[in-house]
Amino acid sequence: MQSEGAMGLGANPGGADLEALGRSGWTIDVNKAQVDDWLRIPGFAPHHAQILAALVRSGVQFHCLDDLAAALDCDPQTLHALEPLLCFAYYEPDILENCSKINPNRATLQQLLKIPHMSPALAQTIIHQRILQGHYGNLALLQQRLNLPPNQVEHLMHYLTFRD
């Protein structure tokens, strides 16, 4: 970034517009955003939108505001006003787009083992607990019954469905 004012955020001239967007509930999924998405943010420079969109297309994922600042070679404070508008979702490369979700209430051991990073022990436990206690109503019940840590649930939620 050439300077803090290059995006119009150094002196925050677009502050009222940013606040209005924030109040409306509008957000941008940073790791799926295209140039046009970035340009909806008041004061966002087109060349910065192009840089971020190109990085996302190449597979780069941003996890926080500091990542965006590093990609744009600017001080994170420059982007601070954007924080309420930014959603930093994580996507596993290619896997989510090419994977149909599996219902743990009907899945076989082999089907469960197709889920990335699914251990044979967890797959067997899912089936065993399903037989003992019945179907899982939703992801929260699966987590509770299997005593799964949050990071494991965050991974599994992209691969499981509880709909019939």
C-alpha positions in Angstrom: 0.0 0.0 0.0 1.5 3.3 -1.0 0.2 5.2 2.1 -2.5 5.0 4.7 -4.4 7.6 2.7 -4.2 5.5 -0.5 -7.3 3.6 0.5 -9.0 6.6 1.9 -8.8 5.1 5.4 -6.0 7.0 6.9 -8.1 10.1 7.6 -11.2 7.9 7.3 -13.1 10.1 4.9 -15.4 7.2 4.0 -16.1 6.6 7.7 -19.8 7.4 7.6 -20.3 5.0 4.6 -18.3 2.3 6.4 -20.4 2.7 9.5 -23.6 2.5 7.4 -22.4 -0.8 5.8 -21.5 -2.1 9.2 -25.0 -1.3 10.6 -26.7 -2.9 7.7 -25.0 -6.2 8.5 -23.2 -6.4 5.2 -19.9 -8.4 5.3 -17.4 -9.7 2.8 -16.1 -13.2 2.9 -12.4 -12.4 2.6 -11.4 -15.8 1.3 -14.0 -15.9 -1.5 -14.1 -12.2 -2.4 -13.7 -11.0 -6.0 -12.6 -7.6 -7.2 -16.2 -6.3 -7.3 -16.8 -7.4 -3.7 -13.8 -5.4 -2.5 -14.9 -2.4 -4.5 -18.2 -2.2 -2.6 -16.2 -1.0 0.4 -16.0 2.8 0.2 -12.5 4.1 -0.5 -11.0 0.7 -1.3 -8.5 1.1 -4.1 -9.0 -1.0 -7.3 -5.4 -2.2 -7.4 -5.7 -3.4 -3.8 -8.9 -5.3 -4.7 -7.1 -6.9 -7.7 -4.2 -7.9 -5.5 -6.4 -9.6 -2.9 -8.7 -11.3 -5.4 -5.6 -12.6 -7.3 -4.2 -14.0 -4.1 -7.4 -15.7 -3.2 -7.8 -17.2 -6.7 -4.3 -18.7 -6.4 -5.2 -20.4 -3.1 -4.0 -18.0 -0.5 -6.2 -17.7 2.5 -6.4 -14.9 4.9 -6.9 -15.6 8.6 -7.0 -12.2 10.1 -6.6 -8.5 9.5 -2.8 -8.7 9.9 -2.7 -11.1 6.9 -4.5 -8.6 4.7 -2.2 -5.9 5.8 0.8 -8.1 5.0 -0.5 -8.9 1.6 -1.1 -5.1 0.9 2.2 -4.2 2.5 0.6 -1.7 4.9 0.1 -1.1 8.6 -2.8 -3.2 10.1 -4.1 0.0 11.7 -4.8 1.3 8.2 -7.4 -1.5 7.7 -8.8 -1.4 11.3 -12.0 0.5 10.2 -12.8 -2.4 7.8 -12.7 -5.1 10.5 -16.5 -5.1 11.2 -17.1 -5.8 7.5 -14.7 -8.6 7.1 -15.4 -12.3 7.6 -12.4 -14.6 7.8 -13.8 -18.0 7.0 -11.4 -20.9 6.3 -11.8 -23.3 3.4 -9.8 -26.4 2.7 -8.4 -26.2 -0.9 -10.5 -28.0 -3.5 -11.9 -30.4 -0.9 -15.1 -28.6 0.0 -16.1 -27.9 -3.6 -15.6 -31.5 -4.7 -17.1 -33.2 -1.6 -20.7 -34.1 -1.0 -21.7 -34.1 2.7 -22.1 -37.3 4.6 -24.9 -38.1 7.0 -23.3 -39.7 10.1 -26.7 -41.3 10.9 -26.5 -43.5 7.8 -22.8 -43.5 6.8 -20.8 -46.7 6.6 -17.3 -46.9 8.1 -15.8 -46.6 4.6 -17.9 -43.4 3.8 -16.8 -41.8 7.1 -13.2 -42.6 6.4 -13.4 -40.5 3.1 -13.7 -37.4 5.3 -10.3 -35.7 5.3 -8.4 -36.3 8.6 -11.1 -38.7 9.9 -9.4 -41.3 12.0 -10.6 -44.9 12.0 -11.1 -44.7 15.7 -13.5 -41.6 15.4 -15.3 -43.2 12.5 -15.9 -46.3 14.5 -17.0 -44.3 17.5 -19.5 -42.4 15.4 -21.1 -45.6 14.3 -20.9 -47.3 17.7 -22.6 -44.4 19.5 -25.2 -44.2 16.8 -26.1 -47.8 17.4 -26.1 -47.4 21.2 -27.9 -44.1 21.6 -29.7 -43.5 18.3 -29.3 -40.9 15.6 -27.5 -37.6 16.0 -30.0 -34.8 15.6 -27.4 -32.1 14.7 -23.7 -31.2 14.9 -24.0 -29.9 18.5 -25.4 -33.3 19.7 -22.7 -35.2 17.8 -20.1 -33.0 19.6 -21.6 -33.5 23.0 -22.1 -37.3 22.7 -18.6 -37.9 21.3 -17.0 -35.2 23.5 -15.2 -33.7 20.5 -13.0 -30.6 20.9 -14.1 -27.4 19.1 -11.4 -27.5 16.5 -12.4 -31.0 15.4 -16.0 -29.9 15.1 -15.0 -26.9 13.0 -13.4 -29.3 10.6 -16.2 -31.8 10.5 -19.0 -29.4 10.1 -18.0 -28.9 6.4 -18.3 -32.6 5.7 -21.4 -33.6 7.6 -25.1 -33.2 7.1 -28.0 -34.3 9.4 -30.7 -33.9 6.8 -32.4 -36.9 5.3 
